[in-house]
Amino acid sequence: MVQGAKEAVMSYIKAMGDRDYAEARNYLGDNVRVKGPAGETFRSPDEFLKMMEQQHGKYDIKKVFVDGGDVCLLYDFITPKVTTFFCSWYQVKDGKISSIQTVFDPRAFAAA
């Protein structure tokens, strides 16, 4: 069953917050493209999830915007060492996240 864009993204966020990376993987397309603020790009969902697993992050969602298959989240990303405000744009196709582009100030992580 194909779920809506918001449901797919929020289910992914819940799994990530629960640190259930196997469940989170179910919401990522096999060819997902993930782009960060410094131009870093992941083209493998497993490579991206491996990096995220090291962050031990939680999501404190402030606002969700939905426009068709596009979902934008404004949130605090909370790790054991730093809390930083993020904006992530998710594109969903056929019930799977096909693209994630995130904007945040990476200096907070460099300082930590």
N, C-alpha and C positions, 0 to 999 in steps of 0.2 A: 504494500500500500504506500502510495506516495503521499507524504505529508506536506503541509504548507510551509512556505519559507520561514515564517516566524517560529513555527513549531519545531522545525528542523534545527534552527540556530539555537533556540532556547533549550532544546534537549541536549544539544552538543555542549552548551555552556554548563548545564547541570552536571553532565558527565565529567567535564573538565574540573569543575569545582569539587566534585566527589573524588577526584583523582582516579576515575574509572576510565583509563585511556583506551581500553579495548572497546568499551561502549562508545566513547567519543569517536573512535575510528569509524564506527557504523554510519556516522553522519557526514563524513568527508568523502568526496568523490575520489576515485583512484588517481585522477589527474589534477587534484586541487592545486591551485597556485596561491602561495602565501607570501605576501610582500610586507616587509617592515619599514620603519621610518628612515633607515639609513640605506635603503635600496637592497637589503638582503632579501633573497628569495628562496623559498623552499618549493620544490615541485613534487615532493614525495610526502604523502600524509604521514608515513611512518617516521621519516626523518624529522618532520615538524613536531610530531607528538613526542619523540624522544627528547628534543630540546625543551619542550614545554614541561615534560615530566621532571626535569631538573629544577624548574622554577618553583615548584610547590605552590602555585598561585591559586588564589580564590578571586571570584568576580563579585563586586558590589555594584550591581546594575543601577544606573541613575535614570536612564531613558532609553526607550526602544522606538525606532522609527521604521516603518515598513512601507515599501512601494513595490508591489508585485513581487518579483523574486529577489529584490534587494532589501536587506535588513541592516540597519545602522544601530550600533550600541554605543552609548556613552557610559563609562564605568570606571571605577577604581579597580586596578589590578593589585592585589595585596599578596606580597610574598613575605617570608619570615624576615627579610632584611629591608624591604622598601615597599611603600605604597605609592603608585603613580596613576595619574588619570590617563585613560586610553579612549580612543575612538576607533572602532573597527567597523568596516563595511564588508558585509558578507553577501555574496551572490549565490543563490540557490537555483539549481536546475534539476528537474526530475527528483526532487526530495532530498538531494545531496548538496552539500556545500561545495561549490566549484571554485570559489575565489574568496580570499580574505585579505583585505588591505588594512593595516593598522597604523595609526599615527599616535605617537607619544614622545615624550622627551627622554631619550635613552641615557642622558647624563645621570639620571637617578640610579640606574643600574651600574654605571661605570664607577660612581662614587661608593656604592655598596660593595 
